[in-house]
Amino acid sequence: MLNLVRWRWHLSLGRLLGWFGYPRFAARHFQSAINLRPKHLLAYFQLGYTNGRLGLYEEAISVFDSALRMSLLTEPTPTHSRRSVVSAWEDTKKLLMGSNAQSESNRVTKPEDGLPTR
């Protein structure tokens, strides 16, 4: 029960941090959620998406690939469907292929003071 509460806390805090423009901190919480419940696909989806926002496309693809492999071993639920994982994986893969054309101004970065910039 305690792990479930901690998992939800990390997942919720990661979503809030991502929403407020702190994807690096959000990624840490999503990774903590994965460590607490490694078979739950939602945390993988959030971490992969966040890595994509940070421009860490290869890491994002690796996370989505792990989630996809895991989804093939488990029965999907409506909120954790294989289709969602495949769609997110394909979107990130497209971003990786187009990353050479992406301008640096579109990447989310953190300066020394910790405030997000674009």
FIMIRO-404318 format. One record per residue (C-alpha): z, y, x. Coordinates in pm, whole numbers, padded with zeros to 5 digits, always signed. Layout:
ZYX;...
! end
This chain:
+00000+00000+00000;+00088+00240+00280;-00246+00176+00452;-00429+00258+00128;-00244+00591+00101;-00311+00674+00466;-00677+00572+00425;-00719+00801+00123;-00543+01084+00305;-00774+01059+00607;-01084+01031+00387;-00983+01330+00172;-00886+01545+00469;-01213+01457+00641;-01408+01566+00334;-01218+01897+00315;-01265+01968+00684;-01636+01893+00656;-01668+02112+00349;-01493+02402+00524;-01723+02375+00825;-01523+02165+01071;-01732+01849+01105;-01587+01747+01445;-01238+01733+01300;-01372+01563+00988;-01533+01290+01201;-01195+01210+01357;-01041+01156+01016;-01331+00942+00898;-01291+00727+01210;-00919+00692+01132;-01009+00584+00779;-01246+00321+00921;-00971+00195+01151;-00736+00155+00853;-00989-00016+00622;-01281-00142+00831;-01458-00312+00540;-01477-00004+00317;-01826+00148+00333;-01742+00498+00207;-01576+00604+00534;-01878+00476+00729;-02110+00677+00506;-01904+00993+00556;-01882+00944+00934;-02256+00879+00965;-02340+01186+00757;-02100+01400+00960;-02244+01275+01290;-02588+01371+01159;-02463+01723+01080;-02331+01750+01434;-02668+01651+01576;-02531+01317+01700;-02821+01126+01551;-02798+00810+01756;-02426+00778+01675;-02504+00840+01308;-02768+00567+01306;-02525+00331+01479;-02261+00396+01211;-02511+00348+00927;-02645+00035+01094;-02289-00107+01112;-02235-00022+00747;-02563-00182+00648;-02483-00504+00833;-02139-00511+00673;-02285-00448+00327;-02502-00756+00367;-02187-00965+00422;-01995-00829+00123;-02066-00786-00244;-02163-00425-00319;-01976-00219-00575;-02126+00072-00771;-01982+00328-00528;-02073+00135-00214;-02418+00007-00285;-02655-00114-00020;-02909+00132-00153;-02677+00424-00062;-02629+00292+00289;-03001+00228+00341;-03091+00571+00204;-02843+00748+00432;-02958+00541+00729;-03322+00627+00664;-03245+00999+00623;-03060+01007+00953;-03336+00812+01124;-03586+01074+01005;-03363+01345+01145;-03355+01167+01480;-03733+01140+01487;-03763+01512+01411;-03478+01622+01637;-03716+01735+01909;-03864+01986+01667;-03526+02100+01539;-03420+02443+01660;-03083+02486+01822;-02993+02747+01559;-02975+02477+01290;-02712+02272+01472;-02346+02314+01385;-02153+02404+01699;-01798+02508+01779;-01733+02794+02019;-01413+02821+02222;-01221+02996+01939;-01279+02701+01703;-01474+02892+01437;-01793+02728+01314;-02125+02891+01395;-02484+02807+01314;
! end
